[in-house]
Amino acid sequence: MERKKDILETNKTWGVVLMEPIFLKPVLQEKVWGGNKLYTEYGLELPKDAKTDAIGEAWCISAHPHGVSTVISPSQYKGIGLDELYQKEPQLFGKNETDGRFPLLTKILDAKENLSVQVHPDDTYAQEHEGELGKTECWYIMSAEPNAKIIYGHHAKTPEEFLDKVNQKDWKNLLVEVPVKAGDFFYVPHGTIHAIGEGIVILETQQNSDTTYRVYDYDRVDDKGNARDLHIQQSIDVTQFPDKKPELNTRIKEYPKATVTTYVDNHFFKVEKWEVNDELECQLGQNYYLATVISGQGELNFGDAVYPLHTADSFILPYGVKNVRFTGKLELIVSNTPL
Ligand code: ZN
């Protein structure tokens, strides 16, 4: 039997770089805390045989081996994984040759229930213990039910006090709860204790890593009666003591019919919200851009081509694309990493 991959191999031409937006198909992931909004409200395609009531994450722009998004268009690259595209067409990403792993991962998460209380390592610790990148992440709250909250930080002054409170299951005095609403943004650097609470949908931009150390999982078990692993020692190793809230230096730029908000701009990533109220004309910098539509619909105009955009569409504007124009009523989260 002919393998699908072999057919694709014969159809593409590497090295002929197309200056076109690259639309991607997300990978939906089952999670014990997930719900059904990603396919009922956001219209993402449910994988065959997936549980319909436990879809926690859509990995919208991902080259991570645990879930690689594939190209929808242009047709030259249709069906190719983002990991392979990054290796074979480095020019699209402003590079002459491949330099290992794609830097970022963007997801939409639907938390029907609370996510585990967790923390992620920095690059050095992750490299040494997990052989991958560390994880600094950030969240844009797309929707939140009334009284929704997150865990964002902790009250322990020392690792010893932290361990004490964990052993006593004194979560109330250990964890910092913060109420949230749609439109809020949170920067979650490595070393920050955090958890997304039930009833929240977020767009997450993060380093391309899947290393999570769990502190507390609400004593949950899966349908086979198994609890998920906890990683108390690793959590204490990587958590910052005392907890420190990162300062956000949000910049807002008003255009006649659009607003661009820059939330974070550091060596991990730059993350912005592009809010189109009729029209936004962008002059792009010397970089490539990852974009996901978080609400509304409209069009992306590029040269003579027009691409319709709907909520939850994800695409990459490759390096070398200079001018694009958005029309309609749209919000996008747009990110990249310094080249
Ligand atoms: Zn996390």
Residues whose N, C-alpha, C, O or C-beta is under 5 A from the ligand:
A	BS01	ZN	none
